[in-house]
């Protein structure tokens, strides 16, 4: 079972698809989702950084879903295949 809803990255995907988060987004923006969801304890900053980075890395574990594209400078956007109402 995920610690944070359906999983932090999956919740970020839903937040973008419901227009709660705008693209490109950063860890600061993800913190807004965390506060909105009221998760306690909040995930540490390192957890958020690593979750986004791993969710964008084609070299990370093959079992870790790659939801994001890294734009550089700590900014991310959804991969096209994760956009739309199926991902809310």
N, CA, C and O atoms as a GROMACS GRO file, in nm:
protein
  352
    1UNK      N    1   0.083  -0.118   0.000
    1UNK     CA    2   0.000   0.000   0.000
    1UNK      C    3   0.088   0.125   0.000
    1UNK      O    4   0.189   0.130   0.070
    2UNK      N    5   0.052   0.223  -0.076
    2UNK     CA    6   0.128   0.347  -0.086
    2UNK      C    7   0.110   0.432   0.040
    2UNK      O    8   0.004   0.432   0.103
    3UNK      N    9   0.215   0.501   0.074
    3UNK     CA   10   0.210   0.591   0.189
    3UNK      C   11   0.125   0.714   0.160
    3UNK      O   12   0.060   0.767   0.249
    4UNK      N   13   0.127   0.758   0.037
    4UNK     CA   14   0.066   0.886   0.001
    4UNK      C   15  -0.037   0.864  -0.110
    4UNK      O   16  -0.004   0.867  -0.228
    5UNK      N   17  -0.162   0.843  -0.069
    5UNK     CA   18  -0.269   0.820  -0.166
    5UNK      C   19  -0.239   0.700  -0.253
    5UNK      O   20  -0.207   0.592  -0.202
    6UNK      N   21  -0.248   0.717  -0.383
    6UNK     CA   22  -0.216   0.609  -0.478
    6UNK      C   23  -0.067   0.601  -0.505
    6UNK      O   24  -0.022   0.520  -0.587
    7UNK      N   25   0.008   0.682  -0.438
    7UNK     CA   26   0.152   0.698  -0.460
    7UNK      C   27   0.177   0.842  -0.498
    7UNK      O   28   0.098   0.901  -0.572
    8UNK      N   29   0.285   0.899  -0.449
    8UNK     CA   30   0.310   1.041  -0.471
    8UNK      C   31   0.307   1.079  -0.618
    8UNK      O   32   0.239   1.174  -0.657
    9UNK      N   33   0.381   1.006  -0.700
    9UNK     CA   34   0.386   1.042  -0.842
    9UNK      C   35   0.250   1.028  -0.910
    9UNK      O   36   0.213   1.110  -0.994
   10UNK      N   37   0.176   0.924  -0.874
   10UNK     CA   38   0.043   0.904  -0.933
   10UNK      C   39  -0.050   1.016  -0.893
   10UNK      O   40  -0.134   1.059  -0.973
   11UNK      N   41  -0.037   1.065  -0.770
   11UNK     CA   42  -0.119   1.178  -0.725
   11UNK      C   43  -0.080   1.307  -0.797
   11UNK      O   44  -0.166   1.392  -0.823
   12UNK      N   45   0.048   1.322  -0.830
   12UNK     CA   46   0.092   1.439  -0.908
   12UNK      C   47   0.032   1.432  -1.048
   12UNK      O   48  -0.012   1.533  -1.102
   13UNK      N   49   0.030   1.314  -1.108
   13UNK     CA   50  -0.031   1.297  -1.240
   13UNK      C   51  -0.178   1.341  -1.236
   13UNK      O   52  -0.223   1.414  -1.324
   14UNK      N   53  -0.250   1.297  -1.134
   14UNK     CA   54  -0.392   1.334  -1.122
   14UNK      C   55  -0.406   1.485  -1.101
   14UNK      O   56  -0.497   1.546  -1.156
   15UNK      N   57  -0.317   1.544  -1.022
   15UNK     CA   58  -0.325   1.688  -0.995
   15UNK      C   59  -0.305   1.770  -1.122
   15UNK      O   60  -0.370   1.872  -1.142
   16UNK      N   61  -0.214   1.726  -1.208
   16UNK     CA   62  -0.193   1.795  -1.336
   16UNK      C   63  -0.316   1.777  -1.426
   16UNK      O   64  -0.360   1.872  -1.490
   17UNK      N   65  -0.369   1.657  -1.430
   17UNK     CA   66  -0.482   1.629  -1.518
   17UNK      C   67  -0.613   1.694  -1.472
   17UNK      O   68  -0.707   1.706  -1.551
   18UNK      N   69  -0.621   1.734  -1.347
   18UNK     CA   70  -0.739   1.807  -1.299
   18UNK      C   71  -0.713   1.957  -1.291
   18UNK      O   72  -0.795   2.032  -1.237
   19UNK      N   73  -0.600   2.000  -1.345
   19UNK     CA   74  -0.560   2.142  -1.346
   19UNK      C   75  -0.533   2.198  -1.207
   19UNK      O   76  -0.533   2.320  -1.190
   20UNK      N   77  -0.511   2.112  -1.107
   20UNK     CA   78  -0.469   2.161  -0.976
   20UNK      C   79  -0.324   2.207  -0.982
   20UNK      O   80  -0.287   2.304  -0.916
   21UNK      N   81  -0.243   2.138  -1.061
   21UNK     CA   82  -0.104   2.176  -1.085
   21UNK      C   83  -0.087   2.212  -1.231
   21UNK      O   84  -0.139   2.144  -1.320
   22UNK      N   85  -0.014   2.319  -1.255
   22UNK     CA   86   0.018   2.359  -1.392
   22UNK      C   87   0.156   2.303  -1.429
   22UNK      O   88   0.241   2.282  -1.343
   23UNK      N   89   0.175   2.281  -1.556
   23UNK     CA   90   0.305   2.239  -1.607
   23UNK      C   91   0.380   2.360  -1.658
   23UNK      O   92   0.318   2.454  -1.708
   24UNK      N   93   0.510   2.361  -1.647
   24UNK     CA   94   0.593   2.266  -1.576
   24UNK      C   95   0.578   2.285  -1.425
   24UNK      O   96   0.541   2.392  -1.378
   25UNK      N   97   0.609   2.178  -1.350
   25UNK     CA   98   0.597   2.184  -1.205
   25UNK      C   99   0.731   2.145  -1.141
   25UNK      O  100   0.817   2.084  -1.204
   26UNK      N  101   0.743   2.182  -1.014
   26UNK     CA  102   0.866   2.155  -0.939
   26UNK      C  103   0.828   2.092  -0.805
   26UNK      O  104   0.711   2.070  -0.777
   27UNK      N  105   0.928   2.065  -0.723
   27UNK     CA  106   0.899   2.010  -0.590
   27UNK      C  107   0.816   2.108  -0.508
   27UNK      O  108   0.734   2.067  -0.426
   28UNK      N  109   0.838   2.236  -0.529
   28UNK     CA  110   0.758   2.337  -0.457
   28UNK      C  111   0.610   2.321  -0.492
   28UNK      O  112   0.525   2.331  -0.404
   29UNK      N  113   0.580   2.296  -0.616
   29UNK     CA  114   0.442   2.275  -0.660
   29UNK      C  115   0.385   2.145  -0.604
   29UNK      O  116   0.268   2.139  -0.566
   30UNK      N  117   0.468   2.042  -0.599
   30UNK     CA  118   0.423   1.914  -0.543
   30UNK      C  119   0.388   1.931  -0.396
   30UNK      O  120   0.296   1.864  -0.346
   31UNK      N  121   0.458   2.017  -0.326
   31UNK     CA  122   0.425   2.046  -0.186
   31UNK      C  123   0.281   2.097  -0.173
   31UNK      O  124   0.215   2.069  -0.073
   32UNK      N  125   0.233   2.170  -0.271
   32UNK     CA  126   0.094   2.218  -0.268
   32UNK      C  127  -0.003   2.100  -0.271
   32UNK      O  128  -0.105   2.102  -0.201
   33UNK      N  129   0.028   1.999  -0.350
   33UNK     CA  130  -0.056   1.878  -0.355
   33UNK      C  131  -0.054   1.809  -0.219
   33UNK      O  132  -0.158   1.767  -0.168
   34UNK      N  133   0.065   1.797  -0.162
   34UNK     CA  134   0.081   1.731  -0.032
   34UNK      C  135  -0.002   1.801   0.075
   34UNK      O  136  -0.072   1.737   0.153
   35UNK      N  137   0.007   1.933   0.078
   35UNK     CA  138  -0.071   2.009   0.178
   35UNK      C  139  -0.221   1.997   0.151
   35UNK      O  140  -0.300   1.983   0.244
   36UNK      N  141  -0.260   2.003   0.024
   36UNK     CA  142  -0.401   1.991  -0.013
   36UNK      C  143  -0.458   1.855   0.029
   36UNK      O  144  -0.572   1.846   0.074
   37UNK      N  145  -0.378   1.750   0.014
   37UNK     CA  146  -0.422   1.614   0.051
   37UNK      C  147  -0.420   1.594   0.202
   37UNK      O  148  -0.484   1.502   0.253
   38UNK      N  149  -0.347   1.679   0.274
   38UNK     CA  150  -0.342   1.669   0.419
   38UNK      C  151  -0.265   1.547   0.469
   38UNK      O  152  -0.297   1.494   0.576
   39UNK      N  153  -0.165   1.502   0.395
   39UNK     CA  154  -0.089   1.385   0.435
   39UNK      C  155  -0.003   1.415   0.556
   39UNK      O  156   0.070   1.514   0.559
   40UNK      N  157  -0.011   1.329   0.656
   40UNK     CA  158   0.069   1.341   0.778
   40UNK      C  159   0.131   1.208   0.809
   40UNK      O  160   0.060   1.107   0.806
   41UNK      N  161   0.255   1.201   0.839
   41UNK     CA  162   0.350   1.311   0.824
   41UNK      C  163   0.374   1.339   0.676
   41UNK      O  164   0.361   1.251   0.591
   42UNK      N  165   0.411   1.462   0.649
   42UNK     CA  166   0.442   1.498   0.510
   42UNK      C  167   0.571   1.426   0.468
   42UNK      O  168   0.661   1.406   0.550
   43UNK      N  169   0.580   1.389   0.342
   43UNK     CA  170   0.703   1.324   0.296
   43UNK      C  171   0.821   1.422   0.305
   43UNK      O  172   0.805   1.541   0.278
   44UNK      N  173   0.937   1.371   0.343
   44UNK     CA  174   1.055   1.458   0.348
   44UNK      C  175   1.092   1.511   0.211
   44UNK      O  176   1.054   1.454   0.109
   45UNK      N  177   1.166   1.620   0.208
   45UNK     CA  178   1.206   1.683   0.082
   45UNK      C  179   1.285   1.585  -0.006
   45UNK      O  180   1.266   1.582  -0.127
   46UNK      N  181   1.372   1.507   0.055
   46UNK     CA  182   1.450   1.411  -0.023
   46UNK      C  183   1.359   1.310  -0.092
   46UNK      O  184   1.384   1.271  -0.207
   47UNK      N  185   1.254   1.267  -0.025
   47UNK     CA  186   1.160   1.171  -0.083
   47UNK      C  187   1.093   1.230  -0.207
   47UNK      O  188   1.081   1.164  -0.310
   48UNK      N  189   1.050   1.356  -0.196
   48UNK     CA  190   0.984   1.424  -0.309
   48UNK      C  191   1.082   1.439  -0.425
   48UNK      O  192   1.047   1.410  -0.540
   49UNK      N  193   1.204   1.484  -0.396
   49UNK     CA  194   1.305   1.501  -0.501
   49UNK      C  195   1.334   1.370  -0.573
   49UNK      O  196   1.338   1.366  -0.696
   50UNK      N  197   1.353   1.264  -0.497
   50UNK     CA  198   1.387   1.134  -0.556
   50UNK      C  199   1.269   1.076  -0.632
   50UNK      O  200   1.287   1.016  -0.738
   51UNK      N  201   1.147   1.092  -0.580
   51UNK     CA  202   1.029   1.040  -0.648
   51UNK      C  203   1.014   1.104  -0.787
   51UNK      O  204   0.990   1.034  -0.885
   52UNK      N  205   1.030   1.236  -0.794
   52UNK     CA  206   1.019   1.303  -0.924
   52UNK      C  207   1.133   1.262  -1.017
   52UNK      O  208   1.110   1.232  -1.134
   53UNK      N  209   1.254   1.260  -0.964
   53UNK     CA  210   1.369   1.224  -1.048
   53UNK      C  211   1.356   1.080  -1.100
   53UNK      O  212   1.380   1.055  -1.218
   54UNK      N  213   1.318   0.988  -1.013
   54UNK     CA  214   1.302   0.849  -1.056
   54UNK      C  215   1.186   0.833  -1.153
   54UNK      O  216   1.190   0.748  -1.243
   55UNK      N  217   1.082   0.914  -1.136
   55UNK     CA  218   0.967   0.910  -1.224
   55UNK      C  219   0.994   0.968  -1.361
   55UNK      O  220   0.911   0.960  -1.451
   56UNK      N  221   1.115   1.027  -1.377
   56UNK     CA  222   1.154   1.085  -1.506
   56UNK      C  223   1.273   1.013  -1.568
   56UNK      O  224   1.309   1.039  -1.682
   57UNK      N  225   1.335   0.923  -1.492
   57UNK     CA  226   1.460   0.860  -1.535
   57UNK      C  227   1.433   0.728  -1.607
   57UNK      O  228   1.378   0.634  -1.550
   58UNK      N  229   1.473   0.722  -1.733
   58UNK     CA  230   1.460   0.597  -1.809
   58UNK      C  231   1.559   0.491  -1.759
   58UNK      O  232   1.544   0.373  -1.790
   59UNK      N  233   1.659   0.534  -1.683
   59UNK     CA  234   1.760   0.441  -1.634
   59UNK      C  235   1.726   0.382  -1.498
   59UNK      O  236   1.793   0.288  -1.453
   60UNK      N  237   1.623   0.434  -1.432
   60UNK     CA  238   1.585   0.381  -1.302
   60UNK      C  239   1.510   0.250  -1.322
   60UNK      O  240   1.481   0.212  -1.435
   61UNK      N  241   1.481   0.182  -1.216
   61UNK     CA  242   1.418   0.050  -1.216
   61UNK      C  243   1.309   0.035  -1.324
   61UNK      O  244   1.228   0.125  -1.345
   62UNK      N  245   1.309  -0.079  -1.390
   62UNK     CA  246   1.209  -0.104  -1.494
   62UNK      C  247   1.068  -0.118  -1.436
   62UNK      O  248   0.970  -0.108  -1.510
   63UNK      N  249   1.057  -0.142  -1.305
   63UNK     CA  250   0.926  -0.156  -1.243
   63UNK      C  251   0.871  -0.023  -1.192
   63UNK      O  252   0.757  -0.017  -1.145
   64UNK      N  253   0.950   0.084  -1.202
   64UNK     CA  254   0.909   0.217  -1.155
   64UNK      C  255   0.851   0.292  -1.274
   64UNK      O  256   0.921   0.315  -1.372
   65UNK      N  257   0.725   0.329  -1.266
   65UNK     CA  258   0.659   0.392  -1.381
   65UNK      C  259   0.717   0.530  -1.409
   65UNK      O  260   0.738   0.609  -1.317
   66UNK      N  261   0.741   0.558  -1.534
   66UNK     CA  262   0.801   0.685  -1.578
   66UNK      C  263   0.692   0.781  -1.623
   66UNK      O  264   0.658   0.787  -1.741
   67UNK      N  265   0.638   0.856  -1.528
   67UNK     CA  266   0.528   0.947  -1.555
   67UNK      C  267   0.574   1.080  -1.614
   67UNK      O  268   0.497   1.147  -1.683
   68UNK      N  269   0.698   1.119  -1.589
   68UNK     CA  270   0.742   1.256  -1.615
   68UNK      C  271   0.854   1.266  -1.717
   68UNK      O  272   0.927   1.171  -1.745
   69UNK      N  273   0.865   1.387  -1.772
   69UNK     CA  274   0.980   1.427  -1.851
   69UNK      C  275   1.050   1.537  -1.773
   69UNK      O  276   0.986   1.631  -1.726
   70UNK      N  277   1.182   1.526  -1.759
   70UNK     CA  278   1.259   1.629  -1.689
   70UNK      C  279   1.295   1.738  -1.789
   70UNK      O  280   1.349   1.711  -1.896
   71UNK      N  281   1.264   1.862  -1.752
   71UNK     CA  282   1.293   1.976  -1.839
   71UNK      C  283   1.421   2.047  -1.799
   71UNK      O  284   1.464   2.141  -1.866
   72UNK      N  285   1.482   2.004  -1.688
   72UNK     CA  286   1.601   2.071  -1.635
   72UNK      C  287   1.562   2.174  -1.532
   72UNK      O  288   1.446   2.216  -1.524
   73UNK      N  289   1.659   2.216  -1.455
   73UNK     CA  290   1.639   2.317  -1.350
   73UNK      C  291   1.528   2.278  -1.252
   73UNK      O  292   1.459   2.366  -1.200
   74UNK      N  293   1.511   2.148  -1.228
   74UNK     CA  294   1.412   2.103  -1.130
   74UNK      C  295   1.268   2.110  -1.178
   74UNK      O  296   1.175   2.103  -1.097
   75UNK      N  297   1.247   2.124  -1.307
   75UNK     CA  298   1.112   2.132  -1.363
   75UNK      C  299   1.077   2.004  -1.438
   75UNK      O  300   1.161   1.942  -1.503
   76UNK      N  301   0.949   1.966  -1.426
   76UNK     CA  302   0.899   1.843  -1.487
   76UNK      C  303   0.767   1.870  -1.556
   76UNK      O  304   0.697   1.967  -1.527
   77UNK      N  305   0.733   1.780  -1.648
   77UNK     CA  306   0.600   1.780  -1.707
   77UNK      C  307   0.560   1.635  -1.730
   77UNK      O  308   0.646   1.546  -1.731
   78UNK      N  309   0.432   1.611  -1.750
   78UNK     CA  310   0.384   1.475  -1.774
   78UNK      C  311   0.426   1.427  -1.912
   78UNK      O  312   0.431   1.505  -2.007
   79UNK      N  313   0.455   1.298  -1.921
   79UNK     CA  314   0.473   1.237  -2.052
   79UNK      C  315   0.335   1.236  -2.119
   79UNK      O  316   0.234   1.219  -2.050
   80UNK      N  317   0.329   1.252  -2.249
   80UNK     CA  318   0.199   1.261  -2.318
   80UNK      C  319   0.105   1.145  -2.290
   80UNK      O  320  -0.017   1.164  -2.285
   81UNK      N  321   0.158   1.025  -2.272
   81UNK     CA  322   0.072   0.909  -2.250
   81UNK      C  323   0.000   0.909  -2.115
   81UNK      O  324  -0.089   0.827  -2.092
   82UNK      N  325   0.039   1.000  -2.025
   82UNK     CA  326  -0.027   1.009  -1.894
   82UNK      C  327  -0.118   1.131  -1.881
   82UNK      O  328  -0.158   1.167  -1.771
   83UNK      N  329  -0.148   1.192  -1.992
   83UNK     CA  330  -0.240   1.306  -1.991
   83UNK      C  331  -0.381   1.260  -2.025
   83UNK      O  332  -0.401   1.170  -2.106
   84UNK      N  333  -0.479   1.323  -1.959
   84UNK     CA  334  -0.617   1.293  -1.992
   84UNK      C  335  -0.697   1.241  -1.874
   84UNK      O  336  -0.642   1.212  -1.768
   85UNK      N  337  -0.825   1.230  -1.895
   85UNK     CA  338  -0.918   1.195  -1.787
   85UNK      C  339  -0.900   1.053  -1.734
   85UNK      O  340  -0.947   1.023  -1.625
   86UNK      N  341  -0.834   0.966  -1.808
   86UNK     CA  342  -0.807   0.831  -1.758
   86UNK      C  343  -0.711   0.831  -1.641
   86UNK      O  344  -0.701   0.732  -1.569
   87UNK      N  345  -0.640   0.941  -1.623
   87UNK     CA  346  -0.535   0.949  -1.521
   87UNK      C  347  -0.573   1.040  -1.405
   87UNK      O  348  -0.485   1.083  -1.331
   88UNK      N  349  -0.700   1.069  -1.388
   88UNK     CA  350  -0.745   1.156  -1.278
   88UNK      C  351  -0.756   1.077  -1.151
   88UNK      O  352  -0.792   1.132  -1.046
   0.00000   0.00000   0.00000
